[in-house]
Amino acid sequence: MNQNENKHLCHTLDEHNALVSEVKATLPTEEEFSAAAELFKAFGDPTRLRILSALAAREICVCDIAEVLGMTQSAISHQLRALRQMKLITSRRQGRAVYYSLADDHVVSILACATDHIRED
């Protein structure tokens, strides 16, 4: 190990055992981290974000989402399927139409936080 690498090592690890234990106790499980990573993947696609934002405004059907976003119904349906699998949206059938909405207020909160963050000066 060269001297540069050595200067970044903590030489007082024994003094930090309580702190390390405290932080470890607050961390989610590996399964929870994996689930959170999958959730963030859902938010990592601009089309899915646009769909979620449209659904934050109101419950809406595929053809109206396609019109709002200027996309094909096929492309919207593909993304809706992924969002439904990730449990971010729900659907209900009314006759031949299927209406989509956000699964819960957590999705609204995540979208709002992201929007607030990117709009900060």
C-alpha positions as CSV (number, residue, x, y, z in Angstrom):
1,M,0.0,0.0,0.0
2,N,1.4,3.4,-0.9
3,Q,1.4,6.4,1.3
4,N,-1.5,8.1,-0.6
5,E,-3.8,5.1,0.0
6,N,-2.7,4.9,3.7
7,K,-3.8,8.5,4.5
8,H,-7.4,7.6,3.7
9,L,-7.6,4.7,6.2
10,C,-9.3,5.2,9.5
11,H,-6.8,4.5,12.2
12,T,-9.3,4.7,15.0
13,L,-11.8,2.0,14.0
14,D,-12.1,0.7,17.6
15,E,-13.5,4.1,18.6
16,H,-16.2,3.9,15.9
17,N,-17.7,0.5,16.7
18,A,-20.8,1.9,18.4
19,L,-21.3,4.4,15.5
20,V,-20.9,1.6,12.9
21,S,-23.4,-0.6,14.8
22,E,-25.9,2.2,15.1
23,V,-25.8,2.9,11.4
24,K,-25.9,-0.7,10.4
25,A,-29.1,-1.1,12.5
26,T,-30.8,1.6,10.5
27,L,-30.0,0.2,7.0
28,P,-32.7,-1.7,5.1
29,T,-32.2,-5.4,4.3
30,E,-30.5,-6.5,1.1
31,E,-33.9,-7.6,-0.2
32,E,-35.3,-4.1,0.6
33,F,-32.3,-2.5,-1.2
34,S,-32.9,-4.7,-4.3
35,A,-36.6,-3.7,-4.3
36,A,-35.8,-0.1,-4.0
37,A,-33.3,-0.3,-6.9
38,E,-36.0,-1.9,-9.0
39,L,-38.4,1.0,-8.0
40,F,-35.8,3.5,-9.1
41,K,-35.3,1.7,-12.4
42,A,-39.0,2.4,-13.0
43,F,-38.4,6.1,-12.5
44,G,-35.3,5.9,-14.7
45,D,-37.3,6.0,-18.0
46,P,-38.6,9.4,-19.3
47,T,-41.6,7.8,-20.9
48,R,-42.7,6.1,-17.7
49,L,-42.2,9.3,-15.8
50,R,-44.4,11.2,-18.3
51,I,-47.1,8.5,-17.9
52,L,-46.9,8.7,-14.1
53,S,-47.1,12.5,-14.2
54,A,-50.2,12.2,-16.4
55,L,-51.7,9.8,-14.0
56,A,-50.9,12.1,-11.1
57,A,-53.3,14.6,-12.7
58,R,-56.2,12.1,-12.9
59,E,-57.3,8.6,-13.8
60,I,-57.1,8.1,-17.5
61,C,-57.4,5.4,-20.2
62,V,-54.7,4.3,-22.6
63,C,-56.0,6.2,-25.7
64,D,-56.1,9.4,-23.7
65,I,-52.6,8.9,-22.3
66,A,-51.4,8.3,-25.8
67,E,-53.0,11.5,-27.0
68,V,-51.6,13.5,-24.0
69,L,-48.1,12.2,-24.6
70,G,-48.2,12.1,-28.4
71,M,-47.4,8.4,-28.5
72,T,-49.0,5.3,-29.9
73,Q,-51.3,3.3,-27.7
74,S,-49.0,0.3,-28.2
75,A,-46.1,2.1,-26.8
76,I,-48.2,3.3,-23.8
77,S,-49.6,-0.1,-23.2
78,H,-46.1,-1.6,-23.1
79,Q,-45.0,0.9,-20.4
80,L,-48.2,0.6,-18.5
81,R,-47.6,-3.2,-18.2
82,A,-44.2,-2.5,-16.7
83,L,-45.6,0.1,-14.3
84,R,-48.3,-2.3,-13.2
85,Q,-45.8,-5.1,-12.6
86,M,-43.8,-2.7,-10.4
87,K,-47.1,-1.9,-8.5
88,L,-46.9,1.8,-9.3
89,I,-50.2,1.9,-11.0
90,T,-53.6,0.2,-10.8
91,S,-56.3,-0.3,-13.4
92,R,-60.0,-0.7,-13.5
93,R,-62.3,-1.8,-16.3
94,Q,-65.4,0.1,-17.3
95,G,-67.1,-1.6,-20.2
96,R,-64.4,-2.0,-22.9
97,A,-62.2,0.7,-21.5
98,V,-59.5,0.3,-18.9
99,Y,-58.6,3.3,-16.7
100,Y,-55.3,3.7,-15.0
101,S,-54.4,5.5,-11.9
102,L,-51.4,5.8,-9.5
103,A,-51.3,3.0,-7.0
104,D,-50.9,5.3,-4.0
105,D,-49.8,8.6,-2.6
106,H,-46.2,7.4,-2.3
107,V,-45.9,7.6,-6.1
108,V,-47.2,11.1,-6.1
109,S,-44.7,12.1,-3.4
110,I,-41.8,10.6,-5.3
111,L,-42.8,12.4,-8.4
112,A,-43.2,15.7,-6.5
113,C,-39.8,15.3,-4.8
114,A,-38.1,14.7,-8.1
115,T,-39.7,17.6,-9.7
116,D,-39.0,19.9,-6.8
117,H,-35.3,18.8,-6.8
118,I,-34.7,19.4,-10.5
119,R,-36.4,22.8,-10.4
120,E,-34.2,24.1,-7.5
121,D,-32.0,26.9,-8.4
